[in-house]
Amino acid sequence: MDIQLPHKSNGQEADVLRNARQITIIGANGSGKTRFCNWVLQQYPDRAYRISALRALFATSLKPKLKGSIDDIYDKINEMSTLDKGVAATEFDRLVYIMMVDEFRDLMNYKAHLLMQEHTEFPKTKLDTVVKMWQQVFPKNKVLRENGKLLFSTEGQEDRYTSLRLSDGEKTVLYYIGAVLYAMPGAVVLVDDPEVFIHQSMMSTLWNAIEEMRPDCTFVYNTHDIDFATSRIDNQCVWVKSFDPAASTWDYVVMPSSAKLDDGLYYDLLGSRKPVLFVEGDDTHSIDGRLYPLIFPEYTVKPLGSCNKVIESVRSFNDLKSFHHLDSRGIVDRDRRDDKEVEYLRQKKILVPNVAEIENILMLEGVIRAVARYQHKNENDVFFSVKKTVVKMFGDQLKSQALMHVRHRVKHYVEIRVDARFRNIGALEDHLLDLVNEINPRGMYENICRQFHTYLDNHDYAMILRVFNQKMMLGESNVASLCGLKSKDDYIKTVLTILKQNGREAEAIRAAIKQCFGLSPDGEVLDTAQQ
């Protein structure tokens, strides 16, 4: 069915979603998503159907007045019943009561036909459908109907219990299946926060089954779960940016189907009102995901794992900048990239530090001195001792480090040259035969060794951090114990603690790290001479 959307703040014509089957409403907190959903439902008063597990599982005085809702059906049953009135505190309990009443009526009707010797099929009730689907989700649990009650049991146990002992997740699944079955034909089913109480592993499968159960309905999801939003097969996504209460208009856009960025990353970032910073690593285990949000608080920091994902995501996100108006940058480790590679990436809005990798950032002179001061240690003694150790480590590994740099440059050079077009296989063979002489890896190795020896002879700590890829450096440099800390993990935690406290030492650490990226303390790009 076609779904009318609200008026737009910019005066443009309101959108209409044609033949809508699934609609996902996303946006930042406070952007007006709930009011947006309410407006949509108001356009379909005879088919509006709203369900929410959060409201259904707990008693509330806010009783929905929508015609055809679970509460509406429950009240009508009680009005018509000549038997004892049902007493149910929550919408979930009222749904169970409705299903049991319908079960009783269907069975009584079937018995009446048998008594009249009229042929009729044994009825398949709504409760039958709910029980079957619920047990598919929870195969070790069983549903029993005894003495007019709905009871549950667990495989291997004789105990039988009421729905009061079900977990919130078990109740939620039962509620959603049953509630959707009672939606009126052709309903616009608004689901508030479908992810609440349901484990992520079953979200997509559950809602696929529920949608399949009611192909006549249009499902509108008001959700914060980005993985779920992108799991909808026939989805139309609406990004609600803001709401103007005075004019009752919204700033919103219907997302183009092409606006996909790494399995929903694009949708994930639309709720942010800050520019985006893509980084390597993950949210919890890597240093990147914990450090950079404290260094660049003006950005929404999104860890992506590999450097290739960071580079591709910055490109893809900025290609769509005219649509979302958010700026995007990335950060990747320098590793063994030469100056030309670094300059190319920086032109593409990828920040590359003047140190080899993330661990080396924590070994910057400014960072070490700030931690030493915070720990009430002599910063000069601490730094010069660390510097002496790092210089010696680099000297011991100079040749192996030079060889790794040569391998990286040769690999990069070969990839570029082999990507060229060739008339035939012979031309490719001739080209490859000339590559060794053209690249001259031994000459490259000797030149790098000379550069590294210069850094070593000059005790050039900054340049050593730029070229020295050694993840063990943080632990073997003894920086933690020199600062009065037990381990490198304690050292990392202390850096993060200082940054969270936002004191003088935090400012010093941020300044040192931003300068390492060629940025001023305010985040402006420095001239090459200042870096």
ZIPEUR-V763112 format. One record per backbone hydrogen bond with DSSP energy under -0.5 kcal/mol. CO is the residue of the C=O (numbers start at 1). NH is the residue of the N-H. E is the energy in kcal/mol with one decimal. If there is no record, write none. Layout:
co=CO nh=NH e=E
co=CO nh=NH e=E
This chain:
co=1 nh=20 e=-2.5
co=2 nh=4 e=-0.5
co=3 nh=17 e=-2.9
co=7 nh=250 e=-2.2
co=8 nh=11 e=-1.3
co=12 nh=8 e=-0.8
co=15 nh=5 e=-2.4
co=16 nh=18 e=-0.8
co=17 nh=3 e=-2.5
co=17 nh=20 e=-0.8
co=21 nh=219 e=-2.4
co=22 nh=236 e=-1.8
co=23 nh=25 e=-0.5
co=23 nh=221 e=-3.5
co=24 nh=26 e=-0.6
co=24 nh=238 e=-3.0
co=25 nh=223 e=-1.4
co=26 nh=240 e=-2.9
co=28 nh=31 e=-1.8
co=32 nh=36 e=-2.2
co=33 nh=37 e=-2.6
co=34 nh=38 e=-2.5
co=35 nh=39 e=-2.3
co=36 nh=40 e=-2.0
co=37 nh=41 e=-2.4
co=38 nh=42 e=-2.1
co=39 nh=43 e=-0.7
co=40 nh=43 e=-1.2
co=41 nh=44 e=-2.0
co=42 nh=45 e=-0.5
co=44 nh=47 e=-1.6
co=44 nh=48 e=-1.3
co=47 nh=188 e=-2.9
co=49 nh=190 e=-2.7
co=51 nh=192 e=-2.1
co=52 nh=56 e=-2.3
co=53 nh=57 e=-2.1
co=56 nh=92 e=-2.5
co=61 nh=63 e=-1.5
co=62 nh=64 e=-0.6
co=66 nh=69 e=-1.6
co=69 nh=73 e=-2.7
co=70 nh=74 e=-2.5
co=71 nh=75 e=-2.5
co=72 nh=76 e=-2.0
co=73 nh=77 e=-2.1
co=74 nh=78 e=-2.2
co=75 nh=79 e=-2.1
co=76 nh=80 e=-1.9
co=77 nh=81 e=-1.6
co=86 nh=88 e=-0.5
co=90 nh=94 e=-2.0
co=91 nh=95 e=-2.3
co=92 nh=96 e=-2.1
co=93 nh=97 e=-2.2
co=94 nh=98 e=-2.4
co=95 nh=99 e=-2.5
co=96 nh=100 e=-2.1
co=97 nh=101 e=-2.4
co=98 nh=102 e=-2.6
co=99 nh=103 e=-2.3
co=100 nh=104 e=-2.3
co=101 nh=105 e=-2.5
co=102 nh=106 e=-2.7
co=103 nh=107 e=-2.2
co=104 nh=108 e=-2.4
co=105 nh=109 e=-2.5
co=106 nh=110 e=-2.1
co=107 nh=111 e=-2.4
co=108 nh=112 e=-2.1
co=109 nh=113 e=-1.9
co=110 nh=114 e=-1.9
co=111 nh=115 e=-2.4
co=112 nh=116 e=-1.6
co=113 nh=118 e=-3.1
co=114 nh=117 e=-1.7
co=123 nh=125 e=-0.7
co=125 nh=129 e=-1.6
co=126 nh=130 e=-2.4
co=127 nh=131 e=-2.8
co=128 nh=132 e=-2.4
co=129 nh=133 e=-2.3
co=130 nh=134 e=-2.8
co=131 nh=135 e=-2.4
co=132 nh=136 e=-1.1
co=133 nh=137 e=-1.5
co=134 nh=138 e=-2.3
co=138 nh=141 e=-2.0
co=140 nh=155 e=-3.1
co=142 nh=153 e=-2.0
co=144 nh=146 e=-0.6
co=144 nh=151 e=-3.2
co=146 nh=149 e=-1.8
co=149 nh=146 e=-2.0
co=149 nh=151 e=-0.7
co=151 nh=144 e=-3.5
co=152 nh=161 e=-2.6
co=153 nh=142 e=-2.8
co=154 nh=157 e=-2.2
co=159 nh=154 e=-0.5
co=161 nh=152 e=-3.0
co=162 nh=165 e=-1.6
co=163 nh=166 e=-1.4
co=167 nh=171 e=-2.5
co=168 nh=172 e=-2.4
co=169 nh=173 e=-2.1
co=170 nh=174 e=-1.9
co=171 nh=175 e=-2.9
co=172 nh=176 e=-2.8
co=173 nh=177 e=-2.1
co=174 nh=178 e=-2.3
co=175 nh=179 e=-3.3
co=176 nh=180 e=-2.1
co=177 nh=181 e=-1.5
co=178 nh=182 e=-1.1
co=179 nh=182 e=-0.5
co=180 nh=183 e=-1.4
co=184 nh=187 e=-1.4
co=187 nh=189 e=-0.8
co=187 nh=218 e=-2.4
co=188 nh=49 e=-2.1
co=188 nh=190 e=-0.8
co=189 nh=191 e=-0.6
co=189 nh=220 e=-3.2
co=190 nh=51 e=-2.7
co=190 nh=192 e=-0.6
co=191 nh=193 e=-0.5
co=191 nh=222 e=-2.5
co=193 nh=196 e=-1.8
co=195 nh=198 e=-1.3
co=199 nh=202 e=-1.6
co=199 nh=203 e=-0.7
co=200 nh=203 e=-0.6
co=200 nh=204 e=-0.6
co=202 nh=206 e=-2.5
co=203 nh=207 e=-2.3
co=204 nh=208 e=-2.2
co=205 nh=209 e=-2.0
co=206 nh=210 e=-2.2
co=207 nh=211 e=-2.6
co=208 nh=212 e=-2.1
co=209 nh=213 e=-1.6
co=210 nh=214 e=-1.1
co=211 nh=214 e=-0.5
co=212 nh=215 e=-0.6
co=214 nh=217 e=-1.6
co=218 nh=189 e=-2.7
co=218 nh=220 e=-0.5
co=219 nh=23 e=-2.8
co=219 nh=221 e=-0.5
co=220 nh=191 e=-3.1
co=220 nh=222 e=-0.5
co=221 nh=25 e=-3.4
co=221 nh=223 e=-0.8
co=222 nh=193 e=-2.9
co=224 nh=226 e=-1.0
co=225 nh=229 e=-2.2
co=226 nh=230 e=-2.2
co=227 nh=231 e=-0.7
co=228 nh=231 e=-0.9
co=228 nh=232 e=-0.7
co=229 nh=232 e=-0.7
co=232 nh=235 e=-0.7
co=234 nh=22 e=-0.9
co=236 nh=24 e=-2.0
co=237 nh=239 e=-0.5
co=237 nh=255 e=-2.8
co=238 nh=26 e=-2.6
co=238 nh=240 e=-0.7
co=239 nh=241 e=-0.7
co=239 nh=253 e=-1.9
co=242 nh=251 e=-2.5
co=243 nh=245 e=-0.7
co=244 nh=248 e=-1.5
co=244 nh=249 e=-1.5
co=249 nh=244 e=-3.1
co=250 nh=9 e=-2.3
co=250 nh=252 e=-0.8
co=251 nh=241 e=-2.9
co=251 nh=242 e=-1.3
co=253 nh=239 e=-2.8
co=253 nh=255 e=-0.7
co=256 nh=259 e=-2.0
co=258 nh=260 e=-2.3
co=261 nh=265 e=-1.5
co=261 nh=266 e=-0.7
co=262 nh=265 e=-0.6
co=264 nh=268 e=-2.3
co=265 nh=269 e=-1.7
co=266 nh=270 e=-0.9
co=267 nh=270 e=-0.6
co=267 nh=271 e=-0.6
co=269 nh=272 e=-1.6
co=275 nh=300 e=-3.1
co=276 nh=329 e=-2.5
co=277 nh=302 e=-2.7
co=278 nh=331 e=-2.2
co=279 nh=304 e=-2.7
co=281 nh=305 e=-1.3
co=282 nh=289 e=-0.6
co=286 nh=290 e=-0.6
co=287 nh=290 e=-0.8
co=287 nh=291 e=-3.0
co=288 nh=292 e=-2.0
co=291 nh=294 e=-1.4
co=291 nh=295 e=-1.1
co=292 nh=296 e=-3.0
co=296 nh=299 e=-1.9
co=298 nh=275 e=-0.6
co=299 nh=301 e=-0.8
co=300 nh=277 e=-2.8
co=302 nh=279 e=-1.8
co=304 nh=306 e=-0.9
co=305 nh=281 e=-2.4
co=306 nh=310 e=-1.5
co=307 nh=311 e=-2.5
co=308 nh=312 e=-2.4
co=309 nh=313 e=-2.4
co=310 nh=314 e=-2.2
co=311 nh=315 e=-1.8
co=312 nh=316 e=-2.7
co=313 nh=317 e=-2.9
co=314 nh=318 e=-2.3
co=315 nh=319 e=-1.6
co=316 nh=320 e=-0.8
co=317 nh=320 e=-0.7
co=318 nh=321 e=-1.3
co=320 nh=323 e=-1.7
co=320 nh=324 e=-1.8
co=321 nh=325 e=-2.9
co=327 nh=276 e=-2.9
co=329 nh=278 e=-2.8
co=330 nh=351 e=-4.0
co=332 nh=353 e=-0.7
co=334 nh=337 e=-2.3
co=338 nh=342 e=-2.2
co=339 nh=343 e=-2.5
co=340 nh=344 e=-2.2
co=341 nh=345 e=-2.2
co=342 nh=346 e=-2.4
co=343 nh=347 e=-1.8
co=344 nh=348 e=-0.9
co=345 nh=348 e=-0.7
co=345 nh=350 e=-2.3
co=346 nh=349 e=-1.5
co=349 nh=330 e=-1.7
co=349 nh=351 e=-0.6
co=351 nh=332 e=-1.9
co=355 nh=334 e=-0.8
co=356 nh=335 e=-3.7
co=357 nh=360 e=-0.8
co=357 nh=361 e=-0.9
co=358 nh=361 e=-0.7
co=358 nh=362 e=-0.9
co=359 nh=362 e=-0.6
co=360 nh=363 e=-1.2
co=361 nh=364 e=-1.4
co=364 nh=368 e=-2.6
co=365 nh=369 e=-2.6
co=366 nh=370 e=-1.6
co=367 nh=371 e=-2.3
co=368 nh=372 e=-2.5
co=369 nh=373 e=-2.3
co=370 nh=374 e=-2.2
co=371 nh=375 e=-2.0
co=372 nh=377 e=-3.2
co=373 nh=376 e=-1.6
co=377 nh=379 e=-0.8
co=378 nh=382 e=-2.4
co=379 nh=383 e=-2.6
co=380 nh=384 e=-2.5
co=381 nh=385 e=-1.7
co=382 nh=386 e=-2.3
co=383 nh=387 e=-3.1
co=384 nh=388 e=-2.1
co=385 nh=389 e=-1.9
co=386 nh=390 e=-2.7
co=387 nh=391 e=-2.6
co=388 nh=392 e=-1.9
co=389 nh=393 e=-2.5
co=390 nh=394 e=-2.6
co=391 nh=395 e=-2.2
co=392 nh=396 e=-2.3
co=393 nh=397 e=-1.3
co=395 nh=398 e=-0.9
co=397 nh=401 e=-2.7
co=398 nh=402 e=-2.5
co=399 nh=403 e=-2.3
co=400 nh=404 e=-1.8
co=401 nh=405 e=-1.9
co=402 nh=406 e=-2.1
co=403 nh=407 e=-2.5
co=404 nh=408 e=-2.0
co=405 nh=409 e=-2.2
co=406 nh=410 e=-2.8
co=407 nh=411 e=-2.4
co=408 nh=412 e=-2.4
co=409 nh=413 e=-2.5
co=410 nh=414 e=-2.9
co=411 nh=415 e=-2.3
co=412 nh=416 e=-1.7
co=413 nh=417 e=-2.3
co=414 nh=418 e=-2.9
co=415 nh=419 e=-1.0
co=417 nh=420 e=-1.2
co=424 nh=428 e=-1.5
co=425 nh=429 e=-2.4
co=426 nh=430 e=-2.6
co=427 nh=431 e=-1.9
co=428 nh=432 e=-2.4
co=429 nh=433 e=-2.3
co=430 nh=434 e=-1.3
co=431 nh=435 e=-0.6
co=432 nh=435 e=-0.8
co=432 nh=436 e=-0.6
co=434 nh=438 e=-2.3
co=435 nh=439 e=-3.4
co=436 nh=440 e=-2.7
co=440 nh=444 e=-2.2
co=441 nh=445 e=-2.7
co=442 nh=446 e=-2.6
co=443 nh=447 e=-2.0
co=444 nh=448 e=-2.3
co=445 nh=449 e=-2.5
co=446 nh=450 e=-1.9
co=447 nh=451 e=-2.0
co=448 nh=452 e=-2.8
co=449 nh=453 e=-2.4
co=450 nh=454 e=-1.8
co=451 nh=455 e=-1.9
co=452 nh=456 e=-2.3
co=453 nh=457 e=-3.2
co=454 nh=458 e=-2.1
co=455 nh=460 e=-2.5
co=456 nh=459 e=-1.0
co=459 nh=461 e=-1.6
co=460 nh=464 e=-2.1
co=461 nh=465 e=-2.2
co=462 nh=466 e=-1.2
co=463 nh=467 e=-1.3
co=464 nh=468 e=-2.2
co=465 nh=356 e=-3.0
co=467 nh=469 e=-1.0
co=468 nh=470 e=-1.0
co=470 nh=473 e=-1.8
co=472 nh=476 e=-2.9
co=473 nh=477 e=-2.0
co=475 nh=478 e=-1.0
co=478 nh=482 e=-2.0
co=479 nh=483 e=-1.3
co=480 nh=483 e=-0.6
co=480 nh=485 e=-2.8
co=481 nh=484 e=-1.6
co=487 nh=491 e=-1.8
co=488 nh=492 e=-2.6
co=489 nh=493 e=-2.5
co=490 nh=494 e=-2.2
co=491 nh=495 e=-2.1
co=492 nh=496 e=-2.2
co=493 nh=497 e=-2.5
co=494 nh=498 e=-2.6
co=495 nh=499 e=-2.0
co=496 nh=500 e=-2.1
co=497 nh=501 e=-1.6
co=498 nh=502 e=-0.8
co=498 nh=503 e=-0.7
co=499 nh=502 e=-0.6
co=503 nh=507 e=-1.7
co=504 nh=508 e=-1.7
co=505 nh=509 e=-2.3
co=506 nh=510 e=-2.7
co=507 nh=511 e=-2.3
co=508 nh=512 e=-2.2
co=509 nh=513 e=-2.4
co=510 nh=514 e=-2.9
co=511 nh=515 e=-2.3
co=512 nh=516 e=-1.4
co=513 nh=517 e=-0.8
co=514 nh=517 e=-0.9
co=514 nh=519 e=-2.8
co=515 nh=518 e=-1.7
co=516 nh=354 e=-2.1
co=518 nh=526 e=-3.1
co=520 nh=523 e=-2.5
co=524 nh=520 e=-3.0
co=527 nh=530 e=-1.5
co=527 nh=531 e=-0.9
co=528 nh=531 e=-0.7
